[in-house]
């Protein structure tokens, strides 16, 4: 079976602990985990040596202040910082941007602000504040 690429490390973090291993990827998904010396057919095979190879992290509470307060923290800087720390997905909190993400229109503005700037995956929380109950159905949809 052929893979897109293989990453090897002397320190692969697995459910049973840290051990030498090889992680094979096909179509952006982990397709196999094998021993460090396993022969795996791949277009690319990189050895990370002693660098730890571990699953990406998800940060479920990130305040991206864009649109409206980009100088505090925008999508470009927030997602680059996340990637540098091993975070592969952030979940943006709804109330720090202008407008706050409490309506479907505000969510569209937030997604438009993020377009083309993100170094990691981004999920968007919608907010519930006093008076926003009529907007919740549209925001959910």
C-alpha positions, 0 to 999 in steps of 0.5 A: 500500500502506498502513502503520501508521506511517512514521518518517523521519530524516535519519540512518537506519542501514542496512547500506550506511551512514547516510543520509536515509530513511523506514521504513514499519511494518505489523503491528509489522514493517518493511515498507519502507525508502524515500527520505526524501521518499517518499510513503507512505500511513500512519496516522501519519508522524513525522519524527525530524529529525536523531535517528538511526533504527537497529535495536534492540539485543539484550543477551544478558547481563543479570543481572536479580535478580528474584525474590529480590533485586529491590532489586538490579535487578528487571525493571521497572528493568532493562527500562526502562534497556535501552529508554532505551539502545536495547536492545529485547531482553534475555537474562536470566542464570540464576544471580542470582535466588533461586531460580536458574533451573536448574529448570523450577519456577524458570523458571516463578517467574522468568517470573511475576516478570517478567509485566506489568513489562517495557518490552522483550522478555525471553529467559530463559537456563537454568542448568547447575550441579553437580547440575542435570543431571536438571533440564535436559530439563524446563528445556529443554522 
